[in-house]
């Protein structure tokens, strides 16, 4: 059955990596945004699909995006937080 779920993105304090998010392997990302001061991603999922760990990274505007050997990323979306003072950009590691 298809439905839309909301998943919290919790960036680790010393890295750009987000704590791994378990969601169906074929999740379709719809939106990233903030709600109640927290960062979220909304995804269309099939509740009967198998799940796997999705690895996200969050970069602030003006912050360096380091380049890892062999790491590929796809942009998922951008969001504004802290009363429009901060803009973050969310990427999913694809390998």
PDB file with one MODEL, atoms N, CA, C and O in Angstrom:
MODEL        1
ATOM      1  N   UNK A   1       0.834  -1.166   0.000  1.00  0.00           N
ATOM      2  CA  UNK A   1       0.000   0.000   0.000  1.00  0.00           C
ATOM      3  C   UNK A   1       0.891   1.246   0.000  1.00  0.00           C
ATOM      4  O   UNK A   1       1.837   1.326   0.784  1.00  0.00           O
ATOM      5  N   UNK A   2       0.603   2.202  -0.859  1.00  0.00           N
ATOM      6  CA  UNK A   2       1.357   3.454  -0.927  1.00  0.00           C
ATOM      7  C   UNK A   2       0.828   4.422   0.131  1.00  0.00           C
ATOM      8  O   UNK A   2      -0.378   4.535   0.349  1.00  0.00           O
ATOM      9  N   UNK A   3       1.757   5.110   0.775  1.00  0.00           N
ATOM     10  CA  UNK A   3       1.405   6.139   1.747  1.00  0.00           C
ATOM     11  C   UNK A   3       2.561   7.118   1.861  1.00  0.00           C
ATOM     12  O   UNK A   3       3.653   6.855   1.358  1.00  0.00           O
ATOM     13  N   UNK A   4       2.329   8.230   2.511  1.00  0.00           N
ATOM     14  CA  UNK A   4       3.391   9.222   2.722  1.00  0.00           C
ATOM     15  C   UNK A   4       3.791   9.174   4.191  1.00  0.00           C
ATOM     16  O   UNK A   4       2.949   9.273   5.084  1.00  0.00           O
ATOM     17  N   UNK A   5       5.082   9.021   4.424  1.00  0.00           N
ATOM     18  CA  UNK A   5       5.630   9.009   5.777  1.00  0.00           C
ATOM     19  C   UNK A   5       6.583  10.188   5.931  1.00  0.00           C
ATOM     20  O   UNK A   5       7.137  10.700   4.958  1.00  0.00           O
ATOM     21  N   UNK A   6       6.756  10.599   7.178  1.00  0.00           N
ATOM     22  CA  UNK A   6       7.693  11.668   7.533  1.00  0.00           C
ATOM     23  C   UNK A   6       8.791  11.032   8.386  1.00  0.00           C
ATOM     24  O   UNK A   6       8.512  10.285   9.324  1.00  0.00           O
ATOM     25  N   UNK A   7      10.044  11.343   8.044  1.00  0.00           N
ATOM     26  CA  UNK A   7      11.203  10.804   8.759  1.00  0.00           C
ATOM     27  C   UNK A   7      12.059  11.966   9.253  1.00  0.00           C
ATOM     28  O   UNK A   7      12.350  12.892   8.495  1.00  0.00           O
ATOM     29  N   UNK A   8      12.461  11.919  10.517  1.00  0.00           N
ATOM     30  CA  UNK A   8      13.319  12.984  11.043  1.00  0.00           C
ATOM     31  C   UNK A   8      14.759  12.760  10.600  1.00  0.00           C
ATOM     32  O   UNK A   8      15.269  11.640  10.640  1.00  0.00           O
ATOM     33  N   UNK A   9      15.403  13.839  10.179  1.00  0.00           N
ATOM     34  CA  UNK A   9      16.818  13.815   9.832  1.00  0.00           C
ATOM     35  C   UNK A   9      17.569  14.421  11.012  1.00  0.00           C
ATOM     36  O   UNK A   9      17.323  15.568  11.387  1.00  0.00           O
ATOM     37  N   UNK A  10      18.474  13.662  11.588  1.00  0.00           N
ATOM     38  CA  UNK A  10      19.214  14.108  12.764  1.00  0.00           C
ATOM     39  C   UNK A  10      20.698  14.183  12.436  1.00  0.00           C
ATOM     40  O   UNK A  10      21.418  13.201  12.613  1.00  0.00           O
ATOM     41  N   UNK A  11      21.170  15.346  11.955  1.00  0.00           N
ATOM     42  CA  UNK A  11      22.599  15.461  11.636  1.00  0.00           C
ATOM     43  C   UNK A  11      23.452  15.265  12.890  1.00  0.00           C
ATOM     44  O   UNK A  11      23.117  15.755  13.968  1.00  0.00           O
ATOM     45  N   UNK A  12      24.543  14.550  12.730  1.00  0.00           N
ATOM     46  CA  UNK A  12      25.483  14.363  13.836  1.00  0.00           C
ATOM     47  C   UNK A  12      26.245  15.655  14.037  1.00  0.00           C
ATOM     48  O   UNK A  12      26.569  16.333  13.061  1.00  0.00           O
ATOM     49  N   UNK A  13      26.539  16.015  15.275  1.00  0.00           N
ATOM     50  CA  UNK A  13      27.132  17.331  15.548  1.00  0.00           C
ATOM     51  C   UNK A  13      28.496  17.589  14.912  1.00  0.00           C
ATOM     52  O   UNK A  13      28.799  18.736  14.585  1.00  0.00           O
ATOM     53  N   UNK A  14      29.317  16.578  14.728  1.00  0.00           N
ATOM     54  CA  UNK A  14      30.674  16.830  14.236  1.00  0.00           C
ATOM     55  C   UNK A  14      30.866  16.504  12.767  1.00  0.00           C
ATOM     56  O   UNK A  14      31.954  16.710  12.229  1.00  0.00           O
ATOM     57  N   UNK A  15      29.837  16.001  12.109  1.00  0.00           N
ATOM     58  CA  UNK A  15      29.948  15.668  10.690  1.00  0.00           C
ATOM     59  C   UNK A  15      28.702  16.157   9.969  1.00  0.00           C
ATOM     60  O   UNK A  15      27.759  16.635  10.601  1.00  0.00           O
ATOM     61  N   UNK A  16      28.699  16.040   8.672  1.00  0.00           N
ATOM     62  CA  UNK A  16      27.512  16.373   7.884  1.00  0.00           C
ATOM     63  C   UNK A  16      26.569  15.181   7.770  1.00  0.00           C
ATOM     64  O   UNK A  16      25.453  15.315   7.268  1.00  0.00           O
ATOM     65  N   UNK A  17      27.012  14.024   8.232  1.00  0.00           N
ATOM     66  CA  UNK A  17      26.198  12.822   8.104  1.00  0.00           C
ATOM     67  C   UNK A  17      25.002  12.860   9.039  1.00  0.00           C
ATOM     68  O   UNK A  17      25.084  13.346  10.167  1.00  0.00           O
ATOM     69  N   UNK A  18      23.905  12.343   8.549  1.00  0.00           N
ATOM     70  CA  UNK A  18      22.693  12.199   9.337  1.00  0.00           C
ATOM     71  C   UNK A  18      22.666  10.779   9.871  1.00  0.00           C
ATOM     72  O   UNK A  18      23.139   9.852   9.214  1.00  0.00           O
ATOM     73  N   UNK A  19      22.118  10.612  11.052  1.00  0.00           N
ATOM     74  CA  UNK A  19      21.929   9.260  11.550  1.00  0.00           C
ATOM     75  C   UNK A  19      21.162   8.477  10.492  1.00  0.00           C
ATOM     76  O   UNK A  19      20.211   9.003   9.913  1.00  0.00           O
ATOM     77  N   UNK A  20      21.551   7.236  10.226  1.00  0.00           N
ATOM     78  CA  UNK A  20      20.887   6.465   9.176  1.00  0.00           C
ATOM     79  C   UNK A  20      19.373   6.418   9.362  1.00  0.00           C
ATOM     80  O   UNK A  20      18.872   6.324  10.482  1.00  0.00           O
ATOM     81  N   UNK A  21      18.663   6.483   8.252  1.00  0.00           N
ATOM     82  CA  UNK A  21      17.203   6.461   8.269  1.00  0.00           C
ATOM     83  C   UNK A  21      16.747   5.167   7.594  1.00  0.00           C
ATOM     84  O   UNK A  21      17.104   4.896   6.447  1.00  0.00           O
ATOM     85  N   UNK A  22      15.962   4.383   8.308  1.00  0.00           N
ATOM     86  CA  UNK A  22      15.427   3.144   7.744  1.00  0.00           C
ATOM     87  C   UNK A  22      14.113   3.464   7.042  1.00  0.00           C
ATOM     88  O   UNK A  22      13.160   3.943   7.655  1.00  0.00           O
ATOM     89  N   UNK A  23      14.087   3.185   5.734  1.00  0.00           N
ATOM     90  CA  UNK A  23      12.858   3.359   4.965  1.00  0.00           C
ATOM     91  C   UNK A  23      12.883   2.378   3.801  1.00  0.00           C
ATOM     92  O   UNK A  23      13.933   1.816   3.487  1.00  0.00           O
ATOM     93  N   UNK A  24      11.746   2.169   3.161  1.00  0.00           N
ATOM     94  CA  UNK A  24      11.732   1.231   2.041  1.00  0.00           C
ATOM     95  C   UNK A  24      12.767   1.590   0.979  1.00  0.00           C
ATOM     96  O   UNK A  24      13.067   2.761   0.749  1.00  0.00           O
ATOM     97  N   UNK A  25      13.299   0.562   0.345  1.00  0.00           N
ATOM     98  CA  UNK A  25      14.371   0.756  -0.641  1.00  0.00           C
ATOM     99  C   UNK A  25      13.912   1.612  -1.814  1.00  0.00           C
ATOM    100  O   UNK A  25      14.727   2.301  -2.427  1.00  0.00           O
ATOM    101  N   UNK A  26      12.620   1.580  -2.136  1.00  0.00           N
ATOM    102  CA  UNK A  26      12.109   2.317  -3.295  1.00  0.00           C
ATOM    103  C   UNK A  26      11.370   3.601  -2.909  1.00  0.00           C
ATOM    104  O   UNK A  26      10.502   4.066  -3.646  1.00  0.00           O
ATOM    105  N   UNK A  27      11.716   4.165  -1.761  1.00  0.00           N
ATOM    106  CA  UNK A  27      11.061   5.404  -1.304  1.00  0.00           C
ATOM    107  C   UNK A  27      11.255   6.516  -2.330  1.00  0.00           C
ATOM    108  O   UNK A  27      12.333   6.676  -2.902  1.00  0.00           O
ATOM    109  N   UNK A  28      10.200   7.271  -2.548  1.00  0.00           N
ATOM    110  CA  UNK A  28      10.250   8.417  -3.466  1.00  0.00           C
ATOM    111  C   UNK A  28      10.230   9.674  -2.601  1.00  0.00           C
ATOM    112  O   UNK A  28       9.231   9.972  -1.946  1.00  0.00           O
ATOM    113  N   UNK A  29      11.344  10.406  -2.606  1.00  0.00           N
ATOM    114  CA  UNK A  29      11.456  11.609  -1.773  1.00  0.00           C
ATOM    115  C   UNK A  29      10.562  12.707  -2.335  1.00  0.00           C
ATOM    116  O   UNK A  29      10.607  13.010  -3.527  1.00  0.00           O
ATOM    117  N   UNK A  30       9.751  13.297  -1.466  1.00  0.00           N
ATOM    118  CA  UNK A  30       8.807  14.321  -1.887  1.00  0.00           C
ATOM    119  C   UNK A  30       9.211  15.724  -1.464  1.00  0.00           C
ATOM    120  O   UNK A  30       9.050  16.683  -2.219  1.00  0.00           O
ATOM    121  N   UNK A  31       9.741  15.835  -0.240  1.00  0.00           N
ATOM    122  CA  UNK A  31      10.003  17.176   0.308  1.00  0.00           C
ATOM    123  C   UNK A  31      10.942  17.069   1.497  1.00  0.00           C
ATOM    124  O   UNK A  31      10.878  16.102   2.256  1.00  0.00           O
ATOM    125  N   UNK A  32      11.810  18.051   1.662  1.00  0.00           N
ATOM    126  CA  UNK A  32      12.557  18.216   2.907  1.00  0.00           C
ATOM    127  C   UNK A  32      12.137  19.554   3.487  1.00  0.00           C
ATOM    128  O   UNK A  32      11.934  20.522   2.753  1.00  0.00           O
ATOM    129  N   UNK A  33      12.010  19.605   4.793  1.00  0.00           N
ATOM    130  CA  UNK A  33      11.579  20.841   5.431  1.00  0.00           C
ATOM    131  C   UNK A  33      11.772  20.770   6.929  1.00  0.00           C
ATOM    132  O   UNK A  33      12.220  19.760   7.472  1.00  0.00           O
ATOM    133  N   UNK A  34      11.425  21.860   7.584  1.00  0.00           N
ATOM    134  CA  UNK A  34      11.528  21.900   9.034  1.00  0.00           C
ATOM    135  C   UNK A  34      10.128  22.003   9.621  1.00  0.00           C
ATOM    136  O   UNK A  34       9.211  22.567   9.023  1.00  0.00           O
ATOM    137  N   UNK A  35      10.003  21.440  10.808  1.00  0.00           N
ATOM    138  CA  UNK A  35       8.744  21.489  11.534  1.00  0.00           C
ATOM    139  C   UNK A  35       9.096  21.436  13.012  1.00  0.00           C
ATOM    140  O   UNK A  35       9.756  20.501  13.464  1.00  0.00           O
ATOM    141  N   UNK A  36       8.664  22.422  13.753  1.00  0.00           N
ATOM    142  CA  UNK A  36       8.963  22.446  15.182  1.00  0.00           C
ATOM    143  C   UNK A  36      10.447  22.511  15.490  1.00  0.00           C
ATOM    144  O   UNK A  36      10.889  22.004  16.521  1.00  0.00           O
ATOM    145  N   UNK A  37      11.223  23.129  14.606  1.00  0.00           N
ATOM    146  CA  UNK A  37      12.660  23.260  14.827  1.00  0.00           C
ATOM    147  C   UNK A  37      13.468  22.024  14.468  1.00  0.00           C
ATOM    148  O   UNK A  37      14.679  21.998  14.688  1.00  0.00           O
ATOM    149  N   UNK A  38      12.821  20.994  13.918  1.00  0.00           N
ATOM    150  CA  UNK A  38      13.515  19.771  13.520  1.00  0.00           C
ATOM    151  C   UNK A  38      13.500  19.647  11.996  1.00  0.00           C
ATOM    152  O   UNK A  38      12.668  20.246  11.316  1.00  0.00           O
ATOM    153  N   UNK A  39      14.430  18.865  11.486  1.00  0.00           N
ATOM    154  CA  UNK A  39      14.593  18.660  10.045  1.00  0.00           C
ATOM    155  C   UNK A  39      13.941  17.327   9.661  1.00  0.00           C
ATOM    156  O   UNK A  39      14.161  16.308  10.316  1.00  0.00           O
ATOM    157  N   UNK A  40      13.134  17.347   8.588  1.00  0.00           N
ATOM    158  CA  UNK A  40      12.415  16.145   8.169  1.00  0.00           C
ATOM    159  C   UNK A  40      12.516  15.934   6.663  1.00  0.00           C
ATOM    160  O   UNK A  40      12.796  16.855   5.896  1.00  0.00           O
ATOM    161  N   UNK A  41      12.276  14.690   6.272  1.00  0.00           N
ATOM    162  CA  UNK A  41      12.086  14.354   4.865  1.00  0.00           C
ATOM    163  C   UNK A  41      10.763  13.595   4.766  1.00  0.00           C
ATOM    164  O   UNK A  41      10.497  12.689   5.556  1.00  0.00           O
ATOM    165  N   UNK A  42       9.948  13.970   3.801  1.00  0.00           N
ATOM    166  CA  UNK A  42       8.701  13.279   3.531  1.00  0.00           C
ATOM    167  C   UNK A  42       8.924  12.401   2.311  1.00  0.00           C
ATOM    168  O   UNK A  42       9.545  12.827   1.338  1.00  0.00           O
ATOM    169  N   UNK A  43       8.423  11.187   2.363  1.00  0.00           N
ATOM    170  CA  UNK A  43       8.630  10.241   1.263  1.00  0.00           C
ATOM    171  C   UNK A  43       7.368   9.432   1.016  1.00  0.00           C
ATOM    172  O   UNK A  43       6.639   9.067   1.939  1.00  0.00           O
ATOM    173  N   UNK A  44       7.136   9.164  -0.271  1.00  0.00           N
ATOM    174  CA  UNK A  44       6.067   8.243  -0.654  1.00  0.00           C
ATOM    175  C   UNK A  44       6.662   6.849  -0.596  1.00  0.00           C
ATOM    176  O   UNK A  44       7.684   6.573  -1.222  1.00  0.00           O
ATOM    177  N   UNK A  45       6.022   5.981   0.154  1.00  0.00           N
ATOM    178  CA  UNK A  45       6.571   4.634   0.324  1.00  0.00           C
ATOM    179  C   UNK A  45       5.500   3.583   0.067  1.00  0.00           C
ATOM    180  O   UNK A  45       4.301   3.853   0.127  1.00  0.00           O
ATOM    181  N   UNK A  46       5.971   2.390  -0.218  1.00  0.00           N
ATOM    182  CA  UNK A  46       5.118   1.217  -0.280  1.00  0.00           C
ATOM    183  C   UNK A  46       5.345   0.497   1.044  1.00  0.00           C
ATOM    184  O   UNK A  46       6.443   0.005   1.303  1.00  0.00           O
ATOM    185  N   UNK A  47       4.322   0.434   1.876  1.00  0.00           N
ATOM    186  CA  UNK A  47       4.479  -0.134   3.218  1.00  0.00           C
ATOM    187  C   UNK A  47       4.819  -1.624   3.195  1.00  0.00           C
ATOM    188  O   UNK A  47       5.187  -2.191   4.224  1.00  0.00           O
ATOM    189  N   UNK A  48       4.699  -2.253   2.039  1.00  0.00           N
ATOM    190  CA  UNK A  48       5.018  -3.681   1.937  1.00  0.00           C
ATOM    191  C   UNK A  48       6.419  -3.936   1.369  1.00  0.00           C
ATOM    192  O   UNK A  48       6.843  -5.087   1.264  1.00  0.00           O
ATOM    193  N   UNK A  49       7.141  -2.865   1.002  1.00  0.00           N
ATOM    194  CA  UNK A  49       8.502  -3.015   0.466  1.00  0.00           C
ATOM    195  C   UNK A  49       9.495  -3.268   1.588  1.00  0.00           C
ATOM    196  O   UNK A  49       9.289  -2.856   2.730  1.00  0.00           O
ATOM    197  N   UNK A  50      10.570  -3.948   1.241  1.00  0.00           N
ATOM    198  CA  UNK A  50      11.629  -4.164   2.221  1.00  0.00           C
ATOM    199  C   UNK A  50      12.341  -2.842   2.501  1.00  0.00           C
ATOM    200  O   UNK A  50      12.397  -1.961   1.643  1.00  0.00           O
ATOM    201  N   UNK A  51      12.879  -2.718   3.701  1.00  0.00           N
ATOM    202  CA  UNK A  51      13.547  -1.480   4.086  1.00  0.00           C
ATOM    203  C   UNK A  51      15.056  -1.639   4.019  1.00  0.00           C
ATOM    204  O   UNK A  51      15.594  -2.745   4.057  1.00  0.00           O
ATOM    205  N   UNK A  52      15.716  -0.501   3.917  1.00  0.00           N
ATOM    206  CA  UNK A  52      17.164  -0.465   4.008  1.00  0.00           C
ATOM    207  C   UNK A  52      17.565   0.884   4.582  1.00  0.00           C
ATOM    208  O   UNK A  52      16.751   1.797   4.717  1.00  0.00           O
ATOM    209  N   UNK A  53      18.835   0.979   4.911  1.00  0.00           N
ATOM    210  CA  UNK A  53      19.376   2.179   5.517  1.00  0.00           C
ATOM    211  C   UNK A  53      19.656   3.219   4.432  1.00  0.00           C
ATOM    212  O   UNK A  53      20.422   2.956   3.505  1.00  0.00           O
ATOM    213  N   UNK A  54      19.048   4.382   4.542  1.00  0.00           N
ATOM    214  CA  UNK A  54      19.322   5.498   3.638  1.00  0.00           C
ATOM    215  C   UNK A  54      20.278   6.433   4.374  1.00  0.00           C
ATOM    216  O   UNK A  54      20.032   6.793   5.525  1.00  0.00           O
ATOM    217  N   UNK A  55      21.358   6.823   3.720  1.00  0.00           N
ATOM    218  CA  UNK A  55      22.354   7.689   4.335  1.00  0.00           C
ATOM    219  C   UNK A  55      22.274   9.073   3.701  1.00  0.00           C
ATOM    220  O   UNK A  55      22.450   9.227   2.492  1.00  0.00           O
ATOM    221  N   UNK A  56      22.009  10.069   4.527  1.00  0.00           N
ATOM    222  CA  UNK A  56      21.886  11.447   4.071  1.00  0.00           C
ATOM    223  C   UNK A  56      23.017  12.291   4.636  1.00  0.00           C
ATOM    224  O   UNK A  56      23.587  11.976   5.681  1.00  0.00           O
ATOM    225  N   UNK A  57      23.331  13.367   3.928  1.00  0.00           N
ATOM    226  CA  UNK A  57      24.278  14.372   4.407  1.00  0.00           C
ATOM    227  C   UNK A  57      23.600  15.735   4.306  1.00  0.00           C
ATOM    228  O   UNK A  57      22.801  15.984   3.403  1.00  0.00           O
ATOM    229  N   UNK A  58      23.933  16.602   5.242  1.00  0.00           N
ATOM    230  CA  UNK A  58      23.351  17.943   5.271  1.00  0.00           C
ATOM    231  C   UNK A  58      24.482  18.961   5.261  1.00  0.00           C
ATOM    232  O   UNK A  58      25.396  18.898   6.083  1.00  0.00           O
ATOM    233  N   UNK A  59      24.410  19.897   4.322  1.00  0.00           N
ATOM    234  CA  UNK A  59      25.419  20.951   4.198  1.00  0.00           C
ATOM    235  C   UNK A  59      24.730  22.303   4.309  1.00  0.00           C
ATOM    236  O   UNK A  59      23.684  22.524   3.699  1.00  0.00           O
ATOM    237  N   UNK A  60      25.308  23.193   5.077  1.00  0.00           N
ATOM    238  CA  UNK A  60      24.795  24.557   5.156  1.00  0.00           C
ATOM    239  C   UNK A  60      25.307  25.381   3.987  1.00  0.00           C
ATOM    240  O   UNK A  60      26.377  25.107   3.444  1.00  0.00           O
ATOM    241  N   UNK A  61      24.540  26.388   3.606  1.00  0.00           N
ATOM    242  CA  UNK A  61      24.991  27.296   2.553  1.00  0.00           C
ATOM    243  C   UNK A  61      26.305  27.943   2.983  1.00  0.00           C
ATOM    244  O   UNK A  61      26.431  28.438   4.103  1.00  0.00           O
ATOM    245  N   UNK A  62      27.272  27.932   2.080  1.00  0.00           N
ATOM    246  CA  UNK A  62      28.579  28.518   2.369  1.00  0.00           C
ATOM    247  C   UNK A  62      29.546  27.567   3.056  1.00  0.00           C
ATOM    248  O   UNK A  62      30.717  27.902   3.235  1.00  0.00           O
ATOM    249  N   UNK A  63      29.076  26.385   3.444  1.00  0.00           N
ATOM    250  CA  UNK A  63      29.955  25.404   4.079  1.00  0.00           C
ATOM    251  C   UNK A  63      30.580  24.515   3.015  1.00  0.00           C
ATOM    252  O   UNK A  63      29.974  24.227   1.983  1.00  0.00           O
ATOM    253  N   UNK A  64      31.790  24.092   3.289  1.00  0.00           N
ATOM    254  CA  UNK A  64      32.512  23.252   2.337  1.00  0.00           C
ATOM    255  C   UNK A  64      31.843  21.888   2.192  1.00  0.00           C
ATOM    256  O   UNK A  64      31.470  21.259   3.182  1.00  0.00           O
ATOM    257  N   UNK A  65      31.699  21.450   0.966  1.00  0.00           N
ATOM    258  CA  UNK A  65      31.238  20.092   0.673  1.00  0.00           C
ATOM    259  C   UNK A  65      32.473  19.264   0.371  1.00  0.00           C
ATOM    260  O   UNK A  65      33.023  19.338  -0.728  1.00  0.00           O
ATOM    261  N   UNK A  66      32.901  18.492   1.327  1.00  0.00           N
ATOM    262  CA  UNK A  66      34.101  17.690   1.125  1.00  0.00           C
ATOM    263  C   UNK A  66      33.846  16.626   0.067  1.00  0.00           C
ATOM    264  O   UNK A  66      32.711  16.202  -0.153  1.00  0.00           O
ATOM    265  N   UNK A  67      34.908  16.211  -0.572  1.00  0.00           N
ATOM    266  CA  UNK A  67      34.816  15.212  -1.624  1.00  0.00           C
ATOM    267  C   UNK A  67      35.499  13.943  -1.122  1.00  0.00           C
ATOM    268  O   UNK A  67      36.706  13.931  -0.879  1.00  0.00           O
ATOM    269  N   UNK A  68      34.720  12.886  -0.971  1.00  0.00           N
ATOM    270  CA  UNK A  68      35.257  11.589  -0.550  1.00  0.00           C
ATOM    271  C   UNK A  68      35.531  10.749  -1.785  1.00  0.00           C
ATOM    272  O   UNK A  68      34.776  10.805  -2.755  1.00  0.00           O
ATOM    273  N   UNK A  69      36.576   9.995  -1.758  1.00  0.00           N
ATOM    274  CA  UNK A  69      36.831   9.091  -2.881  1.00  0.00           C
ATOM    275  C   UNK A  69      35.736   8.043  -2.935  1.00  0.00           C
ATOM    276  O   UNK A  69      35.488   7.330  -1.963  1.00  0.00           O
ATOM    277  N   UNK A  70      35.094   7.960  -4.070  1.00  0.00           N
ATOM    278  CA  UNK A  70      34.084   6.937  -4.262  1.00  0.00           C
ATOM    279  C   UNK A  70      32.702   7.255  -3.733  1.00  0.00           C
ATOM    280  O   UNK A  70      31.792   6.441  -3.887  1.00  0.00           O
ATOM    281  N   UNK A  71      32.511   8.415  -3.113  1.00  0.00           N
ATOM    282  CA  UNK A  71      31.190   8.760  -2.591  1.00  0.00           C
ATOM    283  C   UNK A  71      30.438   9.572  -3.628  1.00  0.00           C
ATOM    284  O   UNK A  71      30.921  10.596  -4.114  1.00  0.00           O
ATOM    285  N   UNK A  72      29.249   9.097  -3.957  1.00  0.00           N
ATOM    286  CA  UNK A  72      28.391   9.828  -4.884  1.00  0.00           C
ATOM    287  C   UNK A  72      27.149  10.273  -4.138  1.00  0.00           C
ATOM    288  O   UNK A  72      26.656   9.576  -3.251  1.00  0.00           O
ATOM    289  N   UNK A  73      26.646  11.448  -4.510  1.00  0.00           N
ATOM    290  CA  UNK A  73      25.490  12.026  -3.828  1.00  0.00           C
ATOM    291  C   UNK A  73      24.460  12.494  -4.848  1.00  0.00           C
ATOM    292  O   UNK A  73      24.789  12.841  -5.982  1.00  0.00           O
ATOM    293  N   UNK A  74      23.186  12.494  -4.403  1.00  0.00           N
ATOM    294  CA  UNK A  74      22.139  13.126  -5.198  1.00  0.00           C
ATOM    295  C   UNK A  74      21.421  14.125  -4.296  1.00  0.00           C
ATOM    296  O   UNK A  74      21.127  13.835  -3.136  1.00  0.00           O
ATOM    297  N   UNK A  75      21.146  15.300  -4.845  1.00  0.00           N
ATOM    298  CA  UNK A  75      20.448  16.334  -4.082  1.00  0.00           C
ATOM    299  C   UNK A  75      19.001  15.923  -3.895  1.00  0.00           C
ATOM    300  O   UNK A  75      18.320  15.560  -4.854  1.00  0.00           O
ATOM    301  N   UNK A  76      18.532  15.980  -2.653  1.00  0.00           N
ATOM    302  CA  UNK A  76      17.154  15.603  -2.337  1.00  0.00           C
ATOM    303  C   UNK A  76      16.293  16.852  -2.196  1.00  0.00           C
ATOM    304  O   UNK A  76      15.143  16.871  -2.635  1.00  0.00           O
ATOM    305  N   UNK A  77      16.849  17.893  -1.585  1.00  0.00           N
ATOM    306  CA  UNK A  77      16.099  19.127  -1.389  1.00  0.00           C
ATOM    307  C   UNK A  77      16.829  20.070  -0.460  1.00  0.00           C
ATOM    308  O   UNK A  77      17.850  19.718   0.130  1.00  0.00           O
ATOM    309  N   UNK A  78      16.296  21.269  -0.337  1.00  0.00           N
ATOM    310  CA  UNK A  78      16.873  22.295   0.535  1.00  0.00           C
ATOM    311  C   UNK A  78      15.775  22.810   1.450  1.00  0.00           C
ATOM    312  O   UNK A  78      14.594  22.764   1.107  1.00  0.00           O
ATOM    313  N   UNK A  79      16.174  23.300   2.619  1.00  0.00           N
ATOM    314  CA  UNK A  79      15.204  23.800   3.576  1.00  0.00           C
ATOM    315  C   UNK A  79      15.742  24.991   4.329  1.00  0.00           C
ATOM    316  O   UNK A  79      16.954  25.172   4.453  1.00  0.00           O
ATOM    317  N   UNK A  80      14.830  25.803   4.831  1.00  0.00           N
ATOM    318  CA  UNK A  80      15.166  26.996   5.593  1.00  0.00           C
ATOM    319  C   UNK A  80      14.768  26.754   7.046  1.00  0.00           C
ATOM    320  O   UNK A  80      13.690  26.236   7.335  1.00  0.00           O
ATOM    321  N   UNK A  81      15.673  27.145   7.962  1.00  0.00           N
ATOM    322  CA  UNK A  81      15.409  26.962   9.394  1.00  0.00           C
ATOM    323  C   UNK A  81      15.813  28.220  10.154  1.00  0.00           C
ATOM    324  O   UNK A  81      16.347  29.167   9.576  1.00  0.00           O
ATOM    325  N   UNK A  82      15.552  28.214  11.440  1.00  0.00           N
ATOM    326  CA  UNK A  82      15.952  29.283  12.362  1.00  0.00           C
ATOM    327  C   UNK A  82      15.456  30.649  11.900  1.00  0.00           C
ATOM    328  O   UNK A  82      16.229  31.601  11.790  1.00  0.00           O
ATOM    329  N   UNK A  83      14.157  30.730  11.633  1.00  0.00           N
ATOM    330  CA  UNK A  83      13.583  32.016  11.241  1.00  0.00           C
ATOM    331  C   UNK A  83      14.176  32.578   9.965  1.00  0.00           C
ATOM    332  O   UNK A  83      14.368  33.788   9.848  1.00  0.00           O
ATOM    333  N   UNK A  84      14.464  31.721   9.021  1.00  0.00           N
ATOM    334  CA  UNK A  84      15.029  32.072   7.720  1.00  0.00           C
ATOM    335  C   UNK A  84      16.494  32.496   7.771  1.00  0.00           C
ATOM    336  O   UNK A  84      17.016  33.056   6.807  1.00  0.00           O
ATOM    337  N   UNK A  85      17.161  32.227   8.906  1.00  0.00           N
ATOM    338  CA  UNK A  85      18.569  32.599   9.042  1.00  0.00           C
ATOM    339  C   UNK A  85      19.505  31.539   8.466  1.00  0.00           C
ATOM    340  O   UNK A  85      20.637  31.854   8.099  1.00  0.00           O
ATOM    341  N   UNK A  86      19.050  30.287   8.382  1.00  0.00           N
ATOM    342  CA  UNK A  86      19.902  29.194   7.931  1.00  0.00           C
ATOM    343  C   UNK A  86      19.240  28.440   6.785  1.00  0.00           C
ATOM    344  O   UNK A  86      18.036  28.182   6.801  1.00  0.00           O
ATOM    345  N   UNK A  87      20.052  28.094   5.791  1.00  0.00           N
ATOM    346  CA  UNK A  87      19.565  27.272   4.680  1.00  0.00           C
ATOM    347  C   UNK A  87      20.451  26.033   4.613  1.00  0.00           C
ATOM    348  O   UNK A  87      21.677  26.133   4.571  1.00  0.00           O
ATOM    349  N   UNK A  88      19.814  24.869   4.603  1.00  0.00           N
ATOM    350  CA  UNK A  88      20.519  23.600   4.540  1.00  0.00           C
ATOM    351  C   UNK A  88      20.148  22.868   3.259  1.00  0.00           C
ATOM    352  O   UNK A  88      19.063  23.053   2.707  1.00  0.00           O
ATOM    353  N   UNK A  89      21.073  22.033   2.799  1.00  0.00           N
ATOM    354  CA  UNK A  89      20.898  21.287   1.560  1.00  0.00           C
ATOM    355  C   UNK A  89      21.125  19.812   1.876  1.00  0.00           C
ATOM    356  O   UNK A  89      22.173  19.436   2.402  1.00  0.00           O
ATOM    357  N   UNK A  90      20.143  18.984   1.554  1.00  0.00           N
ATOM    358  CA  UNK A  90      20.159  17.570   1.916  1.00  0.00           C
ATOM    359  C   UNK A  90      20.495  16.733   0.691  1.00  0.00           C
ATOM    360  O   UNK A  90      19.880  16.878  -0.366  1.00  0.00           O
ATOM    361  N   UNK A  91      21.481  15.855   0.851  1.00  0.00           N
ATOM    362  CA  UNK A  91      21.917  14.927  -0.191  1.00  0.00           C
ATOM    363  C   UNK A  91      21.805  13.512   0.325  1.00  0.00           C
ATOM    364  O   UNK A  91      21.973  13.269   1.520  1.00  0.00           O
ATOM    365  N   UNK A  92      21.523  12.578  -0.561  1.00  0.00           N
ATOM    366  CA  UNK A  92      21.548  11.160  -0.215  1.00  0.00           C
ATOM    367  C   UNK A  92      22.778  10.535  -0.847  1.00  0.00           C
ATOM    368  O   UNK A  92      23.066  10.742  -2.026  1.00  0.00           O
ATOM    369  N   UNK A  93      23.494   9.768  -0.044  1.00  0.00           N
ATOM    370  CA  UNK A  93      24.611   9.012  -0.606  1.00  0.00           C
ATOM    371  C   UNK A  93      24.032   7.883  -1.434  1.00  0.00           C
ATOM    372  O   UNK A  93      23.175   7.134  -0.967  1.00  0.00           O
ATOM    373  N   UNK A  94      24.504   7.764  -2.667  1.00  0.00           N
ATOM    374  CA  UNK A  94      23.930   6.782  -3.577  1.00  0.00           C
ATOM    375  C   UNK A  94      24.777   5.523  -3.736  1.00  0.00           C
ATOM    376  O   UNK A  94      24.402   4.606  -4.467  1.00  0.00           O
ATOM    377  N   UNK A  95      25.913   5.481  -3.055  1.00  0.00           N
ATOM    378  CA  UNK A  95      26.727   4.261  -3.121  1.00  0.00           C
ATOM    379  C   UNK A  95      27.364   3.978  -1.778  1.00  0.00           C
ATOM    380  O   UNK A  95      28.087   2.993  -1.633  1.00  0.00           O
TER     381      UNK A  95
ENDMDL
END
